[in-house]
Amino acid sequence: MDSLAILVAAGSGERMGAGRPKAFLPLAGQPMLLRAATAFQAAPSVEAIIAVVPRAEIDSARALLATLPKLAAVVAGGARRQDSVAEGLRQVPAEFAGLVLVHDAARPLVEVATIEAVCAAARETGAALPVLALVDTVKRVREGAVQETLDRRELAAAQTPQGFRRELLVRAYADAERTGAVLTDEAMAVERLGIAVRAVSGTVRNRKLTTPDDLAWAEDLLMGEDRRGTGHARIGTGFDAHRLVAGRPLVLGGVRVEHARGLEGHSDGDCLVHAVCDALLGAAGAGDLGGRYPSDDPRWKDASSTVFLAEAAREVAERGYVVENVDATVIAEEPRLAPYTDRMRMRLSDCLRVPPDVVSVKAKSTDGLGPFGRGEGVAALATLLLKRR
């Protein structure tokens, strides 16, 4: 948690033709501003949200966002987008040294994964934004005549959120104000300083809703997801294997299994939990187990792997996903695991905070084939389905 989000919602929305700022218009029964803010509420890296709205809508916005714990301020915007962003920046505490994300509330279907990708890139480089590759041929047109065809491989459509180290964005905006530059987005302000901005992959879903046709497109998208009953689904797979060694307890699926040997590993070596954890993290686009709990970190020496799974499950839930089902297979010649699989299933369901019938654990042997068939170790495979809450 090292980022603060400024939601820009101060535009009049004239092209929407609804007689009210578009950020307050309902999308499938929920105002666009609330939908966008909810995504940032669910993003683990975001610690506070500042909403910039038309002065006449301040009270409405405060009431609309009152249930979001991360809401820090609601302020009036300016005449131009860059004026509104500047107003939001003034609300950021001077001592805040993290990232500032700027997002258009008119992109209400932004996903937590996009927010986190921008944060990760901005931490590395200081500046990042999501972009979408162009699929149409692009022409330069002047006075109704085509002047040239541009190479679309070098072009992309900019999206938000755009993330920057606070001091960099403040400096870029101060320079733009001093020189009278008109900005179309925050990346442009930073580019003017000669600083590169990292591009990460955007999504079609993160479309800016500007016209009634855009709003109808978003309504159709959400209604289609509701009809399918699957929302935004993601599949992850995991695999892990450990050698059986003397002098170690055998733990699988968080359950102690009676055996003369246990699994080698920095933690408890629980390859079943490791496989499920990697499947969970993979489905959420959140990295892998080794990157989070490295084997050279003394904190995790002999630690229970269920701690890793419970923490990953908590983070994935904060990103707005629920576990639909888990199917796991343990591969071992010995010991006989059938008497333990039901307890493993119950333990995994506790860690994932899902009903036991969501989890399946099977035990298989290789009939003497390969290292697992020779009893040298144990392996586990897992497949997991996440669904957008």
N, C-alpha and C positions, 0 to 999 in steps of 0.2 A: 504494500500500500504506500505508494510514493507519488501519486498523481492527483491532480485537481482538475475537474471538468467545468468548462464554461459552456453552457447551452445557449446558443444564440436564437432567440425567438421574438425579435423585436420588429420584424418586417410586417408590412401592412397586408401582404398577400393579395394585391390587386388582381393579379392574373388568375387567382382562384375564383374571384367574383362572388365571394360568399358574404361580403359585408362585415367580416370580422377577421382579425389576424389569423392566418392559416394554421399556426401552431396550436390554436385552441379549437380547431375544427375536429369533429370526431372521426376516427378511423376504426371501423368495426366496433363502434360503441365506446372507444377510448380516445381522448384527445391526443393529438400527435405529440405535444410537449410531454405529456405523462408517459407515453410509450417510450420516447427517447430517454427520458430521465430514468425510467425503470431499468433500462439496459445498463446505464452507468451505475445505478444502485447495485446491480448484480455483479459488476466487474470487480474482481478482487484487488486490482491495482489502484482503484479510485477511492480516495478517502473523503472527498467533499465535492459538492455540486453547487455551482452558481448559475442561476437562471437570469438571463437578460431579456426583458419583455417590454412591450409598449407601456408607457407610464399609466395609461388608463386600465391596464390589465394586471397591475401589480397585486392587488388584493385577490383577484381571481386565481392568479398563478400560485400565490401562497396557499390558498385553500386547496388547490388542485394537487400540490406537491407536499402537502403537510404530513403525509404518512411516510415519506421517505426519510430515513434516519440520516442520510448523508447530505441532505439539503442544508447549505450553509448560508445562502443569501438569495434574495430576489431583488433585482435592481432594474431601473428604467434604462432602456437603450437609447441610442442616438439616431440621427437622421440617416446615417449610412451604416452598412454592416461593420466597417472597420471602427466606427465610433462606438458601436455596441460592444465590440470585442474589447476596446480600450476601457469602457466602463466596467466590464467584467474583470479585466486585469487589475483595475484599481482596488478591487475587493480582495485580491490575493494578498495574504499577509507578507510583509516585506521580508520576514525571516524564512519564508517557505522556499526551500531549495530544490524541490522536486520538479516534476513535469507538469506543464499546463496543457490540457487537451481542449481544443475548441471544436465544437460540434454544432451543426445546423439542426435545430429541432425539426426542420422540414424533412429530415432523414429519420423518420420514426422507427424504421425496421432495422436499424443498425444492430449487429450482433456482438455479444460479449467477446467472441473470438477475435473480431476485428479490432475492438478496443484494446484487447491485450496484445495483439500483434503490433499495433502502433506504439504502445507503451514499451514493448521489448526493443523495438528498433530505435526509438527515441532515447532510451537509456544508453544504447551503444554509441549513437552518433550525435545526439543532441537535437535532432529534427527528423520527423517522419510523417508520412501521410499515406492513406490508402489510395490506390489508383485502379482504374478498370481499363483493360486493353480495348481499343476501338475495333469494331468488326466491320464497319462500313468504310468504303473508300471515301477519302476526305479531299475536298476540292477547296482551293482558295478562289473566292468569288469577289469581283469588284464591279459594281454598277450593273448587276445582272449577267455578267459574263464570266466564265471560268477562266482563271489566269493560269492555274497549274494544279497538278495532282500531287498531294503530299504523301510522303512515305509513312503510312500509319504504323509501321513497326517501331517508329521512334516517337509515337504520340500515345497519350493515355488521358483518360478523363479523371480529374481530381475529385476525391470524395473527402468526407470528414468521418471521424475526428482526425484533426491534425495535431500532433504532439510535439512539444518543444521544451527544452530546459527553460525555466522561468526567466532567468537573466537574459537569455538569448532573445526570447520573444519580446520582452520589455525593451531591449535595445533596438530590435528591428522596428517596433512600432514608434519608438521615439524618433528614429531616423526618418521614417515615413512621414511623421507629422512635421518634422523640421523641413523636409524637402517638398512637402505638399503632394506626395505620391498618392494616387488612388489605388487602393488594394482590392483585388478580387478574392483573395484568400490569404491565410497566414503564411503559407509556404512562399508566396510571392514576396512578402515583406522580408523573410529571411534570405531568400535568393538574392535580393537587392544588396545584401551585405557581402555577397560572394561566397556564401556558405551553402554547401550541398545539402539537399533534403533527401533522406532515404525514402524510397517508394516500396510499399508492401502491397500485397494483393488485396484489392477491394472485392466487393460482391455485387451482383446484380440486384440483390435484395436491398442493398443500401442506397437506393435511388432517392434523389431529391424530388419531393412532391410539390410541384409548382402550379399545375393546371388541374381542372376537373378530371381530365383524362388520366393524369398521374394518380389522382386519388382513387379513381375507379379501378385502375390497375392494382393498387395496393389492397383495396377491398376484395377484389377477385382472388388475389394471392392468399389472403388470410382465410377467406371462405373456403377455398380449395383445401387448405391445410386442415380446417375443421372438419370438412366432409370426409377426408381420408382418415382422420383420427390419428394421424401420425405426427403432425406438426413438423418440426425440423428434426429429422432423425439422423444419427451418426453411429457408425459401427466401428468398433475397435477390436484388435486381436492382440493377444499376448502369449509369449512363450518363455519358459525358463527351465533350466536344468542344473542340478547340483550333484556332486559326487557324494557317495555314502562313505563315511569315515568313522573310525572308532572314537569313543570318548565324547560323542555329541548326542544330545537327545534328538529324536526324530519328530519334527513338528510339520504338519501338513494342514493347510486350511485353518490354521490357528488351533489345531487339536494335537495333543500329545499322543503319538502312536507308539505302542510297545514294540521295540526292536533293538537289536544289539548295536546297531550303528545309526548315526544321524547324518544330516546333510551339512556338508562343508559350506561355510559362508561367513561373511563379516557380521551379519545379523544372525537370526536363527536359521537362515538358509531355507525358509519356507517357500519352495518354488511354486506351489499352488497359489499362495497369496501374491507372490511376485507377478505371476502371469496374469491374474485378475487385475492387479493394480496397473500393469502396463496396458492392458486392454481398456481400462477405464480412462487412463490419461490419454491414450492414443485416440479414443473416440472423441474426447473433448478438445483435442489439439493442444494438450498441455504438457508435452514433453514425455519423458520416461522416468522410470524409477531410479536408474543409475545416476541420472543427472541431478536428481533431487536429494538422494541419500547416498553419496559416494562411499565406496568401500574403504577409503582412507580417512574417513571422518570418525574419530574415536567416540563421538556421541552415539553412534549406532552399533557399537560393538555389542554383539549378542542381543540386540534389541528384538522385541517381538514385531514381526512384519505386519501384524494386524494394525499397529500404530500407523504405519505408512498408508495402509488401505483406508483406514478411517479418516485420515487427514485428506487424502486425495478425494474421497467421497464428499467430504465437507466442501472442498473447493469447487468441485464440479457442480454441486447443488447451488453454490453461490453464483455460478455462471448461468444458472437458469435451466439446468438439465435434471431429468430424473432417469434412473436406471429402469429400463423396461424388462430386460432379462439378461441372465448370465448363463453361459453353458461352458463348463470346464471339464477337462479330462486329465486325470493323473496317470502317468505311464510308469509302471514299476513291476518288476518280476517278484520282488519281495519287499516288505511283508505283504500279507493279504490285507487289502484296504477296504473291502466291502463293508466290514462291521463299523467302519469309521465315517463313511461318506455322508451319512445323514447328519452327523454332528458337525462335519465340515461345512455342509450346506447351511446349517443354522448359524454357525459362527460367521460365515461370510455374509449372510443376510443381516446379521447384527452390525457388522462393520459398514455395510453399504446402506443401512437403514431402509431396507426393503423387506417385504413379506418373504418368508422362506420359499414359497412356491415360485418366486421370481428366479431363484438360483437352482442350477442343476450341477451336480458333481458326479462324475463317473470315474471308475477305476478300470484301467486296462493293462494287459501285459503284452509283450511282443513275442511270446512263445519261444523265448531263448535267443532271439535275434538281436544283434547289436549290443552296445554297452549296457543298455537298460535291461535287456534280456539276460545278460550275464550277471546282473545284480550289482553293477558298479555304481549306479546312481538312480536318480528319480527325475522325471521330466513332467512338465505340465503345460497344457494349452488352454487358452480361454478366448471365448468370443463374447462380446458385450454390446448391447444396443442401448444408446441414449436417446431420449426424446425431449424436445424443448418443452419446458413446463408451460 
